[in-house]
Amino acid sequence: MEVEMRSDDEMRLEDEGISDSLPPEEDSQSHSAPKRKETCKRSKVWDHFIAYTDGEGKPRAKCKYCERNYAADPTKNGTSTMNNHLKACKKYPKNFESVVGSNQTISSFCQSMDIKESCSHVKFDQEALRQGLTRMIIMDELPFKFVENEGFRQFMSLALPHFVIPSRTTELNDSIERVRTVVRYVRQSPARTRKFNDYVLEEKIESKKSLCLDVPTRWNSVYMMLETALIFRGVFERYEIYDADFRNDFMPGGPYGKIGLPLTDDWVMVSKFVKVLRYFYDLTNRISGSLYVTSNTFLDEISDVDDLLKEWLKGDDVYLVDMARQMKAKFDKYWGNIEKMNMMLYVAVMLDPRHKYSYLRYVFKNMHGPEIGEKMGDLAKSALYDVFEEYKKMYSSTPSHPSTTSSVESSQEQDDDIERRAVRDKRKKWKQMVSEIGGGHRSELDTYLNEEIEIDESPPLASLNGGNCIR
């Protein structure tokens, strides 16, 4: 009876046009097309990447840990690039756990690095903690002297007694050493250099410069090495992704595992350091010329350095502020006490008709304040007059000696001539002294200093006479 009732219900539903049976085959096919567009990403690598569409409507994938992105068009791009990145990603938890040091264990600080996956128990590693500390300082815009504060050191002694806190100088040196190592790694082998040049073409970097090694004891060569490496930063990142040997050599256990590859924070720190060195590199080239005059231009260069350091001290970049503070202290030590300097440098400035004494005094006041600047100006002016007097004595006309060739001139006549010349010389000196005291006569130096300063509208001295001026 129940079977008959179900049959009656089915017949009633069919009469009303409603059926709970499967739809016709053609309808199933018509609805299957939209569902295929929402295909499930089968690769496990998608557990670590976020798919999104960029401003041009192209699909891309972003790493959950370091936020680096790649093209992710399923019709054109595979997942091998993302897999290679995951093996080298410094923020990927498994890579972080593989960096082991001693057998001592500590609680994970992955949450401070914005890592989503759980890595609740990792081994203590001095280098990993140093990198985390550097990242904190840069991201939170803390001064590098923060790690040297007594309060921070006391806290770390309680939280991590075995952690050796690096100094601010150590952090910078470590970043430079990582960049130097990857440059040396590429330069060591012709095959690596060729592969590097191929990546340069792929990155479409138009630069005639090439990687160069430095001499650690010569700061200008360090600057040239770092400046060139920054140009090819993207090439090094491509090298890391696509070259397994390069990546493995810098992983823990590899020949360069203790140094490691440059991180984003290292490149940021190095770029700021290069910004500082660039100005002093150009300054050194300008004042070290041998084919043009430089003694009368050094004051402008030194004044520019002082203004630049003051500008950095007022800036928002904590790294530059901290570095400028140290440099300003050394600058004042060497250029703040005129008594310990070579006065001839300032004499050369005052003898330049474009500067003279008034300009020198202005620069001193701008660099050291009104009171100290006035004193330094007086000392420099006094030195100028001392030099003038020395040259005046050297080139002044001397009285001619009497002729001794006349045999008929008696000794008595010679004595009379000497006495008359002595009296005349005394009267001449007295008249000159009275004239100078009364202001009726000014020396050539007084006249020069009171003349108007010449406006410098001519080309630099280096370009005059084909640059053949005497230094």
TAFENCOR-V34855 format. One record per helix or strand of 2 or more residues. SS is the DSSP state (H for helix, E for strand). FROM is the first residue (numbers start at 1). TO is the last residue. If there is no record, write none. Layout:
SS;FROM;TO  SS;FROM;TO
This chain:
H;2;15  H;25;37  H;44;47  E;49;53  E;59;63  E;69;71  H;80;88  H;93;98  E;105;107  H;110;113  E;121;123  H;126;139  H;144;148  H;150;159  H;168;187  H;190;203  H;219;231  H;233;242  H;244;249  H;264;287  H;298;313  H;318;335  H;338;340  H;343;350  H;356;368  H;370;395  H;411;437  H;444;450  H;461;467
